[in-house]
Amino acid sequence: MSGRKRPDVDLVTVTDAGATHEGADDLVDSTRRPAARAYGRFALASRRPLFRRIAQVVIGLGVGVAVAVAVFRGPRAGSHPTSPLVPPACATGQCSASGMSDEELRDVRVALSGYSTSGLRLRDANNVPVLIEVVSTDGSGVLTINAARVSHAPAGWASENIAPVAPQGPNRMVVRAVVRSLTDQAAWAVEVRAIIPSGSTTLLHAARNLAVDESLVP
C-alpha cells in the first residue's frame, strides 16, 4: 500500500426527517453520492433563520395567489348555464372579446386611484354587448366586476355579503345589483367581488358604488 493519505471528505447520513447521524456504521461517503451531499446541505441550511424566513415568504406568496385565483375567477365559457353572469352565447363560445377603453373604465379608476385596472367587453354574434369583466388591484387589495345583459332582473339577485377570509386577515366582499343601461335601458346583472385588506375602506366603498354604476355597462 502507498503512503498517500485519503483526502478529508464530508461523511454524513441524512434521514427522511432531515436529521444527521455520525457513526462508523452509518457513514455515507457523500463524495460518491452527490444527491446525498446536496440534500444534506439543504437540511443544514433549512435550520438557518434567514433560510426559514425566505421559505415562509415564498409559501405565503403562493398561498396568496391561490386564494386570489379561487376567489376571483370570473365566469368562463362552460360555467353553469343558469348563472345570469354567463350569457348563452358566451357559454357556447360564440362571443367575441375586446378591451374596454379608458373612458369606459374611468369611473373604476376614479374610485380606485392608484390601482391597476383593465377590462374586457364581450359581444354576441349580432355585435350586441352581453358581458363585461373588470379587474383592479394594487397588489394587496383586489376588486373584480362581472356584469351580464339579462332579459329580466334575477329574483333575489341584489344582495351584499362580507366575511373574513381568515381570522385577523382581509375581508371578502360580494355585492350584487341590477342596473339598466343608459344606452338602451337593458337590464344588467352586476356582481362585484373584493378582497379588502384589514383596516382599508377604499375597496369597501368602491364595491358598493360600482355595483350600482349604470355608466359601466354598455
Contacts in CASP RR format, 6 or more apart in sequence:
PFRMAT RR
TARGET T0000
AUTHOR 0000-0000-0000
METHOD contacts of the structure
MODEL  1
MSGRKRPDVDLVTVTDAGATHEGADDLVDSTRRPAARAYGRFALASRRPL
FRRIAQVVIGLGVGVAVAVAVFRGPRAGSHPTSPLVPPACATGQCSASGM
SDEELRDVRVALSGYSTSGLRLRDANNVPVLIEVVSTDGSGVLTINAARV
SHAPAGWASENIAPVAPQGPNRMVVRAVVRSLTDQAAWAVEVRAIIPSGS
TTLLHAARNLAVDESLVP
9 29 0 8 1.000
9 30 0 8 1.000
9 31 0 8 1.000
10 30 0 8 1.000
10 31 0 8 1.000
10 37 0 8 1.000
11 22 0 8 1.000
11 27 0 8 1.000
11 28 0 8 1.000
11 29 0 8 1.000
11 30 0 8 1.000
12 20 0 8 1.000
12 22 0 8 1.000
12 27 0 8 1.000
12 28 0 8 1.000
12 30 0 8 1.000
12 36 0 8 1.000
12 37 0 8 1.000
12 40 0 8 1.000
13 20 0 8 1.000
13 21 0 8 1.000
13 26 0 8 1.000
13 27 0 8 1.000
13 28 0 8 1.000
13 36 0 8 1.000
14 20 0 8 1.000
14 36 0 8 1.000
14 39 0 8 1.000
14 40 0 8 1.000
14 43 0 8 1.000
15 21 0 8 1.000
18 40 0 8 1.000
18 43 0 8 1.000
19 43 0 8 1.000
20 40 0 8 1.000
20 43 0 8 1.000
20 44 0 8 1.000
28 36 0 8 1.000
30 36 0 8 1.000
30 37 0 8 1.000
30 40 0 8 1.000
31 37 0 8 1.000
45 51 0 8 1.000
46 52 0 8 1.000
46 55 0 8 1.000
67 165 0 8 1.000
67 195 0 8 1.000
68 142 0 8 1.000
68 195 0 8 1.000
71 142 0 8 1.000
71 165 0 8 1.000
71 172 0 8 1.000
71 193 0 8 1.000
71 195 0 8 1.000
72 135 0 8 1.000
72 142 0 8 1.000
72 144 0 8 1.000
72 193 0 8 1.000
72 195 0 8 1.000
74 85 0 8 1.000
74 133 0 8 1.000
74 144 0 8 1.000
74 146 0 8 1.000
75 83 0 8 1.000
75 85 0 8 1.000
75 86 0 8 1.000
75 90 0 8 1.000
75 131 0 8 1.000
75 133 0 8 1.000
75 146 0 8 1.000
75 148 0 8 1.000
77 86 0 8 1.000
77 90 0 8 1.000
77 91 0 8 1.000
77 92 0 8 1.000
77 93 0 8 1.000
77 95 0 8 1.000
78 86 0 8 1.000
78 91 0 8 1.000
79 85 0 8 1.000
79 86 0 8 1.000
79 91 0 8 1.000
80 86 0 8 1.000
81 88 0 8 1.000
81 91 0 8 1.000
84 148 0 8 1.000
84 150 0 8 1.000
84 154 0 8 1.000
84 157 0 8 1.000
84 189 0 8 1.000
85 131 0 8 1.000
85 146 0 8 1.000
85 147 0 8 1.000
85 148 0 8 1.000
85 189 0 8 1.000
85 191 0 8 1.000
86 148 0 8 1.000
87 95 0 8 1.000
87 122 0 8 1.000
87 124 0 8 1.000
87 130 0 8 1.000
87 131 0 8 1.000
87 148 0 8 1.000
87 149 0 8 1.000
89 95 0 8 1.000
89 124 0 8 1.000
89 125 0 8 1.000
89 130 0 8 1.000
90 122 0 8 1.000
90 124 0 8 1.000
90 130 0 8 1.000
90 131 0 8 1.000
94 124 0 8 1.000
94 125 0 8 1.000
95 122 0 8 1.000
95 123 0 8 1.000
95 124 0 8 1.000
95 130 0 8 1.000
95 131 0 8 1.000
96 122 0 8 1.000
96 123 0 8 1.000
97 120 0 8 1.000
97 121 0 8 1.000
97 122 0 8 1.000
98 120 0 8 1.000
98 121 0 8 1.000
98 123 0 8 1.000
99 118 0 8 1.000
99 119 0 8 1.000
99 120 0 8 1.000
99 121 0 8 1.000
100 118 0 8 1.000
100 119 0 8 1.000
100 120 0 8 1.000
100 121 0 8 1.000
100 132 0 8 1.000
100 134 0 8 1.000
102 109 0 8 1.000
104 121 0 8 1.000
104 216 0 8 1.000
105 117 0 8 1.000
105 118 0 8 1.000
105 119 0 8 1.000
105 134 0 8 1.000
107 210 0 8 1.000
107 213 0 8 1.000
107 215 0 8 1.000
107 216 0 8 1.000
108 117 0 8 1.000
108 134 0 8 1.000
108 136 0 8 1.000
108 145 0 8 1.000
108 206 0 8 1.000
108 210 0 8 1.000
108 216 0 8 1.000
109 115 0 8 1.000
109 117 0 8 1.000
109 136 0 8 1.000
111 205 0 8 1.000
111 206 0 8 1.000
111 209 0 8 1.000
111 210 0 8 1.000
112 136 0 8 1.000
112 138 0 8 1.000
112 143 0 8 1.000
112 202 0 8 1.000
112 203 0 8 1.000
112 206 0 8 1.000
114 138 0 8 1.000
115 136 0 8 1.000
115 137 0 8 1.000
115 138 0 8 1.000
115 143 0 8 1.000
116 136 0 8 1.000
116 137 0 8 1.000
116 138 0 8 1.000
117 134 0 8 1.000
117 135 0 8 1.000
117 136 0 8 1.000
118 134 0 8 1.000
118 135 0 8 1.000
118 136 0 8 1.000
119 132 0 8 1.000
119 133 0 8 1.000
119 134 0 8 1.000
119 135 0 8 1.000
120 132 0 8 1.000
120 133 0 8 1.000
120 134 0 8 1.000
121 129 0 8 1.000
121 131 0 8 1.000
121 132 0 8 1.000
121 218 0 8 1.000
122 129 0 8 1.000
122 130 0 8 1.000
122 131 0 8 1.000
122 132 0 8 1.000
122 133 0 8 1.000
123 129 0 8 1.000
123 130 0 8 1.000
124 130 0 8 1.000
128 149 0 8 1.000
129 149 0 8 1.000
129 217 0 8 1.000
129 218 0 8 1.000
130 148 0 8 1.000
130 149 0 8 1.000
131 146 0 8 1.000
131 147 0 8 1.000
131 148 0 8 1.000
131 149 0 8 1.000
132 145 0 8 1.000
132 146 0 8 1.000
132 147 0 8 1.000
132 216 0 8 1.000
132 217 0 8 1.000
132 218 0 8 1.000
133 144 0 8 1.000
133 145 0 8 1.000
133 146 0 8 1.000
134 144 0 8 1.000
134 145 0 8 1.000
134 146 0 8 1.000
134 216 0 8 1.000
135 142 0 8 1.000
135 143 0 8 1.000
135 144 0 8 1.000
136 142 0 8 1.000
136 143 0 8 1.000
136 144 0 8 1.000
137 143 0 8 1.000
140 197 0 8 1.000
141 170 0 8 1.000
141 194 0 8 1.000
141 195 0 8 1.000
141 196 0 8 1.000
141 197 0 8 1.000
141 200 0 8 1.000
141 203 0 8 1.000
142 194 0 8 1.000
142 195 0 8 1.000
143 192 0 8 1.000
143 193 0 8 1.000
143 194 0 8 1.000
143 203 0 8 1.000
143 206 0 8 1.000
143 207 0 8 1.000
143 210 0 8 1.000
144 192 0 8 1.000
144 193 0 8 1.000
144 194 0 8 1.000
145 190 0 8 1.000
145 191 0 8 1.000
145 192 0 8 1.000
145 210 0 8 1.000
145 211 0 8 1.000
145 216 0 8 1.000
146 190 0 8 1.000
146 191 0 8 1.000
146 193 0 8 1.000
147 179 0 8 1.000
147 188 0 8 1.000
147 189 0 8 1.000
147 190 0 8 1.000
147 191 0 8 1.000
147 216 0 8 1.000
147 217 0 8 1.000
148 188 0 8 1.000
148 189 0 8 1.000
149 181 0 8 1.000
149 186 0 8 1.000
149 187 0 8 1.000
149 188 0 8 1.000
149 217 0 8 1.000
150 178 0 8 1.000
150 187 0 8 1.000
150 188 0 8 1.000
150 189 0 8 1.000
151 187 0 8 1.000
152 187 0 8 1.000
153 178 0 8 1.000
153 187 0 8 1.000
153 189 0 8 1.000
154 178 0 8 1.000
154 189 0 8 1.000
157 176 0 8 1.000
157 177 0 8 1.000
157 178 0 8 1.000
157 189 0 8 1.000
158 176 0 8 1.000
158 177 0 8 1.000
158 178 0 8 1.000
159 174 0 8 1.000
159 175 0 8 1.000
159 176 0 8 1.000
160 173 0 8 1.000
160 174 0 8 1.000
160 175 0 8 1.000
160 176 0 8 1.000
160 208 0 8 1.000
161 173 0 8 1.000
161 174 0 8 1.000
161 175 0 8 1.000
162 171 0 8 1.000
162 172 0 8 1.000
162 173 0 8 1.000
162 174 0 8 1.000
162 196 0 8 1.000
162 204 0 8 1.000
163 171 0 8 1.000
163 172 0 8 1.000
164 170 0 8 1.000
164 171 0 8 1.000
164 172 0 8 1.000
165 171 0 8 1.000
165 172 0 8 1.000
165 195 0 8 1.000
168 198 0 8 1.000
169 198 0 8 1.000
170 195 0 8 1.000
170 196 0 8 1.000
170 197 0 8 1.000
170 198 0 8 1.000
171 195 0 8 1.000
171 196 0 8 1.000
171 198 0 8 1.000
171 204 0 8 1.000
172 193 0 8 1.000
172 194 0 8 1.000
172 195 0 8 1.000
172 196 0 8 1.000
173 192 0 8 1.000
173 193 0 8 1.000
173 194 0 8 1.000
173 195 0 8 1.000
173 196 0 8 1.000
173 203 0 8 1.000
173 204 0 8 1.000
173 207 0 8 1.000
174 191 0 8 1.000
174 192 0 8 1.000
174 193 0 8 1.000
175 191 0 8 1.000
175 192 0 8 1.000
175 207 0 8 1.000
175 208 0 8 1.000
175 211 0 8 1.000
176 189 0 8 1.000
176 190 0 8 1.000
176 191 0 8 1.000
176 192 0 8 1.000
176 211 0 8 1.000
177 190 0 8 1.000
177 211 0 8 1.000
177 212 0 8 1.000
178 187 0 8 1.000
178 188 0 8 1.000
178 189 0 8 1.000
178 190 0 8 1.000
179 187 0 8 1.000
179 188 0 8 1.000
179 190 0 8 1.000
179 212 0 8 1.000
179 213 0 8 1.000
179 214 0 8 1.000
179 216 0 8 1.000
179 217 0 8 1.000
180 186 0 8 1.000
180 187 0 8 1.000
180 188 0 8 1.000
180 214 0 8 1.000
181 188 0 8 1.000
181 214 0 8 1.000
181 217 0 8 1.000
181 218 0 8 1.000
182 214 0 8 1.000
182 215 0 8 1.000
183 218 0 8 1.000
188 217 0 8 1.000
190 211 0 8 1.000
190 212 0 8 1.000
190 216 0 8 1.000
190 217 0 8 1.000
191 211 0 8 1.000
192 207 0 8 1.000
192 210 0 8 1.000
192 211 0 8 1.000
193 207 0 8 1.000
194 203 0 8 1.000
194 204 0 8 1.000
194 206 0 8 1.000
194 207 0 8 1.000
195 203 0 8 1.000
196 203 0 8 1.000
196 204 0 8 1.000
196 207 0 8 1.000
197 203 0 8 1.000
210 216 0 8 1.000
END
